[in-house]
Amino acid sequence: MPGIRILTETDLREIVKLDMEVVACVERAFSLLAAGGVEMPPIMSMLIPPFHGEVDVKTAFVPGIDSYAIKMASGFFDNPKQGLPSASGLMVLFSARSGFVEAVLLDNGYLTDIRTAAAGAVAAKHLAPETAATACIVGAGAQAKLQLQALCLVRPIEKVSFWARDILKAQAAAEEVADVLGIQASAASQLEQGVREADVIVTTTPSTEPLLRADWLRAGHHVTAMGSDQEHKLELEPACLAAADLYVPDRQSQTEILGELHHAISAGIVPASRQFDELGDIVAGKARGRSDAKQITICDLTGTGIQDTAIATFARERADASGFGTDINA
């Protein structure tokens, strides 16, 4: 029986950082998805209503990658009231040749956070105006700050505003990123104003009602919506998709069920039969991304299993190279 590498969150935080190598890893994953041959079953989701919780299981087998990951991730959105992070989970890496466990990544949601932020960077790289200098981040949690950090890797962001239902949390997020990223940051008391003044808007909340309104959008806007990863969630008014010149899903079969597209179809804004080019198609050069500085673009990120296989194998390779982790015999 082959040995198993155990990697803790502490290990993973040392060897995997949100940088251009991680962005390139996730970008390549989207390109591989567009190439075909990937086995990526539908997300298995379970709600835990009494505790405002949800659990998702994602996976993908990718030809050319000798391992596949199964990721179990949870979001319990009342956790911050108890002093706990809302996200948790782990990934298990298996050999694609034998099915044996190769590694257990006890990341407590860290790798999910990193690969999700990296996907935001990929979306901005291909869809946001090249000269985008201002951003509005909707939300003030860990993912909100990571999305901004990722955005700054691919666009020359100089100024950001955070909006949250709790303005004190928005102010705290702004103060933190101003120190870390060295950019001008503030809290927006009115979301509309923050949106209208930004070049790029990123929504990062578990909202179940629209936050971003279609009539706030203007020429040149790019929106990355990544909070709607359950059927009941939405952050964009469905009319936003009609206002967009280019709508891009990470995986249309998912966004039709879980994402912003789901609500636009239900509202009759978008025909259920309409097909869109996916983010991977644009990354692979099979479809065109932003073609005009005045376009309004929206990317709908629901999170794909291929991102989890990509980041888990990336982490294991880093661990092998650096000697991090503990090996046990099965």
Summary of the structure (lengths in Angstrom):
residues: 330
radius of gyration: 19.0
end to end distance: 6.3
largest distance: 60.1
contacts: 1192
relative contact order: 0.19
helix: 38%
strand: 25%
